[in-house]
C-alpha cells in the first residue's frame, strides 16, 4: 500500500509539528527545573540568615548568663568561654551526627 504524495506531505508536516512541540516541552521542563533550583537556593539563604540571627540571640543570652553567674572579665576569660562553648557545641554536633 502506497501513500499519496499529499498524505506523505501531511505526515511530514505533522512530524515536524510534533518535533517542535517536543522541543517546547523540553524547554519548559528545563525552565521548571531551574525555577525549582532558584527557589531551593532562596530557601537555603533565608534559612541560613535565620540561623545566624538565632545564633546571635543565643550568644547574647549565654554571655548575659555567664556575666551574671561568673562576674569575671578580660581576654583570658573570653578565650576560656569561647573554648568551652566550642567544646560543648562540638560534642552536641558529633552526638547528633552519630544518631543520624
Secondary structure in CASP SS format (residue, H / E / C, confidence):
PFRMAT SS
TARGET T0000
AUTHOR 0000-0000-0000
METHOD secondary structure of the structure
MODEL  1
X C 1.00
X C 1.00
X C 1.00
X C 1.00
X H 1.00
X H 1.00
X H 1.00
X H 1.00
X H 1.00
X H 1.00
X H 1.00
X H 1.00
X H 1.00
X H 1.00
X H 1.00
X H 1.00
X H 1.00
X H 1.00
X H 1.00
X H 1.00
X H 1.00
X H 1.00
X H 1.00
X H 1.00
X H 1.00
X H 1.00
X H 1.00
X H 1.00
X H 1.00
X H 1.00
X H 1.00
X H 1.00
X H 1.00
X H 1.00
X H 1.00
X H 1.00
X H 1.00
X H 1.00
X H 1.00
X H 1.00
X H 1.00
X H 1.00
X H 1.00
X H 1.00
X H 1.00
X H 1.00
X H 1.00
X H 1.00
X H 1.00
X H 1.00
X H 1.00
X H 1.00
X H 1.00
X H 1.00
X H 1.00
X H 1.00
X H 1.00
X H 1.00
X H 1.00
X H 1.00
X H 1.00
X H 1.00
X H 1.00
X H 1.00
X H 1.00
X H 1.00
X H 1.00
X H 1.00
X H 1.00
X C 1.00
X C 1.00
X C 1.00
X C 1.00
X C 1.00
X H 1.00
X H 1.00
X H 1.00
X H 1.00
X H 1.00
X H 1.00
X H 1.00
X H 1.00
X H 1.00
X H 1.00
X H 1.00
X H 1.00
X H 1.00
X H 1.00
X H 1.00
X H 1.00
X H 1.00
X H 1.00
X H 1.00
X H 1.00
X H 1.00
X H 1.00
X H 1.00
X H 1.00
X C 1.00
X C 1.00
END
